[in-house]
């Protein structure tokens, strides 16, 4: 079974590998059901979705309606105004077939203007706080893509006491000294304040670039089990963080398998060899993507 640890200060012991339900955006109900069942068998007890993930909330909601809510449930709103977020939160509750979401996250809140709107007067944060007061959500988090995410999350934590953050995290990103300095600074703040740290993009190999996209992920992922093992184990080697699975249901079993067999993070030499062997390159080249 995948190891569990406290998800920040929420009081929930979450598996260190969370089921990232972006993978459910364009799959059948049967495929989603099978993936949820597999995750539960591995000890996963935390599912992360978003209003913008296609049919994901509907797929999870159908499963919950038939089997009950057996996991910590997180979703996200990409709306930046309070009015828009209020409506989206209620739609998410309806789709998920629940009266309460455990964690509501402000989705990809990185770009400066959107950041100011969402966290300012009349912004989405106001709606999240209202929803928490009404018992519609229990905790509030913030997520981000791109190289600016860790620094923006630190700023967000200065403005509001978020319960969780989420940002890209991988060995290849650790080679970007400026980005990794921001990651380390964020991890330090989160450790001090007991804020849960979620990570994404663990098994990125490279951008598709001019190549024809194959599969549901907007980047080329690692495919072989041994390569996925290295990438997943490197992330889990940082005890503080949680790893969100890949947005492709065909690869989720391999990520779960790697996570269940984790014992220690691989040496940097092994990771450097993987970068060269797989001709890996950074997915993120700008701050807001």
N, C-alpha and C positions, 0 to 999 in steps of 0.2 A: 504494500500500500504506500501511496505517496505521503511523505512526511507532512505533518500539520504544524502550524505555529500561529500565535495570536495575530489577527489581522488588525494591526495597530491597536487602538484603544477601544475597539468596538465590542470586545468581549467574545468575539467569534474566533474559534480555531479553524482557520481555512487551510486547505491543502496548499502546499507551496506552488502547485501548478493549478491555475484557474482555467476553467473551460471558456475560451474566448468564442462567443457565439456569433461573431462576424461570419464565421463559416456557415451559418444557417441562413444566410441571406437569400440564397437561390437553390435550396434543396427541397426534397419532398419531406413530408411529415415522417415517413418511415425512416428516411436517412437521419433526420434529426433525432428521432426516438432512439435509434440504434447507437448514435454517438453519445447521447446523454447516458444511456444504460452502460456503455463502455466506460465512460468517465467515472460513473458512480462505482463501478467494479474496481477501479484503480484508487478509490478513496477520495476522488474529487467531490467537494461539497460546496462549491462556489462557482456560479455561472455569471459571466459578464457579457451583457448585450448593449444595444443602443437603439434609439428610435429610428436612426438612419440606416440600420443594417437590414434593409429589405424586409423579408418575411420572418426575420429572426424572432422578434417578440411573439408573433403569432405561433411559431413552431414551439417555442418554450411554453407559451400559455396553454396550448393544446395538451402538452405533456402534463403540466401542472393540473389542469382540469380533470385529467384521467387518473393521475397518480398522487396528487397532493404536492405541496412544496417541500422538497426534501433537501434544500440547499440554500445557502446565502445567495440572494438574488440582487444583482447590480444592473442598472441601466444608465442611459445617458441622454441628455437633451442638448441638441446643437443650437437651440434658439438662444438669442442674445438679449431679448427683452423679457420683462416679467410676464407680459400678456401672452407672448408666444410660448414661453416655457410652461406657464400654467396649463395651457391647452395641451401641450405635448405630454406633460406628466400624466394628465388624466387619460389621454389616449393610450399611453404606455401601460397604465394600470389595467385598462380594459383589455388590451391585447394579451397581456401577461396573465389575465384571469386571477389577479390578486387584489387585495385591499391595501397592500403596503409593499413598497420596494425597500429592501435593506439599505442599498446604497444608490443614491442618485448623483451622477457626475456631470459636470459642465464639460461638454465634449470638445476636444481639440481647441482649448482656449489658450491660444498662443499669439495670434496676430494682434498688434497693439491696439488698433481701433476697436476690434471686437472685444478684446480683453477689458478695455475701459468701459464699454457699453454694458457688458455682462456683469461686471463687478460694481458698477456705479448705480446711482439712483434710477429706479425703474428698470433695473437689469434682471437678468435671469437668476442671479443669486438671490434676489428678493423672493422670487417665486419658490426657489428651493427651500429657503428658510421658512416660508409660509407653509409649504407642504410638510416640512418636518414638524412644525407646530401643530398641524392638523392630524398628524399621525400617518400621513400618506407615504412618507419616507422616514427612515431612521437615521441615516448618516449622509453626509454630503462630501463629494470629492471633486477633483479636477483632473482632466487628462490633456495630453498634448503630443503632437507629432513634431518632427522637425528639430533642428539643432538649437532652437531657442527655448524649447520646452522646459528644461530644468531650471534655467534662470527665471523664466516667467512664473514657474510654480513657486519658487522662493518668494517672489514678489507677491504672489497671490496669498501665500501663507502669512505675509505681513499684514494683509488687509482682512483676512478672514481665517478662522481656525478650521480649515478643511480636515476631514478625517482620513483622506487618502489622496495620493497623487499617482499619475501614470506617465511614463515616458519611454522612449526607445532606449534599449540597453543591450549591448552585445560586445564581444571582444573587439570586433573591427571598429566599433564606435569608441572604444577605450583608447584607440590609437590616435584619435583626434584630441590633442592635449587641451585645447580650449573647451571643447564640449565636455570632456571628462572631468575637468576642474569644476564645471558647473554641476555635474552629476554628483561628485563627491561632496560639494557644498550642500546640495539638496539633501543627500543622504544624512549628513550630519544634523541638519535642522530637523529632519523627520525622526531621527533617532531620539533627539532631545525631547520632542513633543509627542512621541508615540503616534506618528502618522504612518499609515500603511503605504508601502511603496510597491506599485505594480509596474511590470516591465513588458514591453512589446518588441516585436521584430527580432526575436532571438535567432531565428534560423534563416535570415536573409543571406542569400549568396551574392546577388547583384541586382541592379535595376534591369528591366527588360531592354531598355534602350530602344534601338531600332528593330530588335527582334520581335517576332510575333508572340504575343502573350499566350502562354499555355497554362490553363488552370485559373482559378478564381482570385489568386493573390495578385496584387498590382506590382509585385516584385518577383524575381526568380528565387524560389526557396531552395534550401538544401533538400536533397531527396533521399540519399542513402542513410540507412540507420546509423552507421558508424559516424558519419559526419554530423547528423542531428544529435547524436549522443554528446559529441564534443561541445557543440554550441549550447545545448541545454544544460549540460553539467557545468559549463563555465559560468552561466548565469546563476544557477542554483548554488554555486560555490560562494556567492556573496549572500551570506546567511540572512541579511535583512530583507531581501527582496522576494516578491512573488513573480512567477512567470505566467503570462497569458499564452495559451496555445495559439497555433497558426490558423489563419482564415481559410483553411482548406480541409474539409472533412477527411480527405484521403490521407492526409499527413498527420492528423490528430492522433491516431493510434501509435505512430512512431514517436511522437513527442511525449505521450503518456508513458509509453514503454521506457523511454530514456529517463523520464523523471522518476519512475518507480525504482529504477536501478541506480539512482544517484547515490554516491557515497562521499565523494570529494571532488572538488574542482580540478580540472586538468592543468598541467603546467603551462606557463606562457609559451614555452618552446613548442609544445604540441599545437597550440593555437596558432602560432606564427607559421608553422608548417602547413596548417589547414588553409590559412589565407593564401599562401603561395600555391598549394596543390589545387585548390578549387578556384583560383583566380578570382577571389572575392573582391568586391568593391563596395564603397559606401552607398547606401540608398539615399541618404539625406545630404544635400549639398547646399541647402538654403535654410534659413531660420524658420520659415512659417509652413513649409510643405508637410 
